[in-house]
Amino acid sequence: MEHTRTGVVRTSIPRADPEAVAALSAFDVATIHEAMGRTGLMRPYLRPVYPRARLCGTAVTVLLQPGDNWMLHVAAEQLRDGDVVVAACTTESEDGFFGELLATSFRARGCTGLIIDGGVRDTADLEEMDFPVFARAINAKGTVKATLGSVNVPVVCANALVRPGDVVVADRDGVVVVPHERAAEVAQTSARRTTDEEGKRVRFRAGELGLDMYGMRGPLAELGLRYED
């Protein structure tokens, strides 16, 4: 498969429409996940390295080798305003691939954050910079620069397929990937879900039960649920 290729840097990628990306940034990960038919989530072990971290942007993808962060430096050259780096690894590795110096470099190129199926360090500095990172691990162990990976090829990051230019949204609940060609559609569906949920919220505040709102009583009775004094 293409995501296994190494030694490739693609310099031109089909990024999602900026207006669609901006629209998606208004919604949380759970809403977007539901709007896509409960698809697109990365594994929940990817966690923000500080509590208020949140990001939304177009993916510049990186395929790393274990314990080697060379391709992150290569990827910096390909960044544009609003991009998010999404870094996968050819095999599991929790070494500290990324820290404050690379974050400074990425931000200067317009990058808005990092998703990495690996380790990061300098987390206090990242928090002070407010540079959002979602990672597999926090690990002070450094890396080398010795082996080729790739940039801007499809990767599988934390079990989710990410193509260059797809939209990635991350918050404390997780990380979700929106295919770039579906960004506007998913933003519209997310908006409808948000409006619908606000209506339900009003009804819940008024004391209405989900049992009645969602018509649950009949199916529960058919399955044999009984109420006993």
Sequence and secondary structure as in RCSB ss.txt:
>XXXX:A:sequence
MEHTRTGVVRTSIPRADPEAVAALSAFDVATIHEAMGRTGLMRPYLRPVYPRARLCGTAVTVLLQPGDNWMLHVA
AEQLRDGDVVVAACTTESEDGFFGELLATSFRARGCTGLIIDGGVRDTADLEEMDFPVFARAINAKGTVKATLGS
VNVPVVCANALVRPGDVVVADRDGVVVVPHERAAEVAQTSARRTTDEEGKRVRFRAGELGLDMYGMRGPLAELGL
RYED
>XXXX:A:secstr
 GGG  SEE        HHHHHHHTTS HHHHHHHTTS  B  TT EESSTT  EEEEEEEEEEBTTB HHHHHH
HTT  TTEEEEEEESS   SEEE HHHHHHHHHTT   EEEEEEE  HHHHHHHT  EEEEEE     B  S  E
ESS EEETTEEE TT EEEEETTEEEEE GGGHHHHHHHHHHHHHHHHHHHHHHHTT  HHHHTT HHHHHHTT 
    
